[in-house]
Amino acid sequence: MQEYQSKQQQILRPAEMIFEAISRFGRLTPALADKVEEWQATEDTCSFKAKGFTVKLRITDRVAPKHVKVEGDGVPMDFAFWIQLHPVSETDTRMRLVLHAELNMMLKMMIGSKLQGALDQIAEGMAKAFNGAPMF
């Protein structure tokens, strides 16, 4: 299994507040329902369509306020990712995304660098959203 880590991002919010926002898929519905096709969510699972694939995600572990572990289902590869939070101070949290993906050699050569770039973009987008948006 290959591992990809995003660049660390700074979020000027308490880690507890970020954890509350990311630790339940249902809380993401207002932000994502109109951005992806067929979004459905419960507390621990979500599904949506992306580029013709139905993606199903399941939260498999939560440790407040340190990380949320998510596993994917229904896509051409097995994967899991962690959203890691590290509180630096009361209003400064560092976030990193870590992706573990089962890629054969051909897929690794074809999309390995694209996965790294996508992970960095997602982490940056999350940080911008958390830094700019009112929370709850």
Number of C-alpha atoms within 10 A of each C-alpha: 10 12 14 18 18 21 17 17 19 21 23 20 19 19 26 16 15 21 20 14 16 15 23 19 20 16 16 16 16 9 10 14 14 10 10 14 15 13 16 17 20 14 13 15 18 20 21 18 14 12 8 9 11 16 17 17 20 19 20 12 14 17 12 14 18 17 21 21 19 20 18 19 15 12 13 10 12 14 19 19 19 20 20 20 26 17 19 13 12 11 13 15 22 19 24 21 22 20 21 16 19 15 18 12 9 9 11 15 11 12 12 18 12 12 17 17 15 13 20 21 14 13 22 20 13 15 22 15 14 18 14 11 8 7 12 7
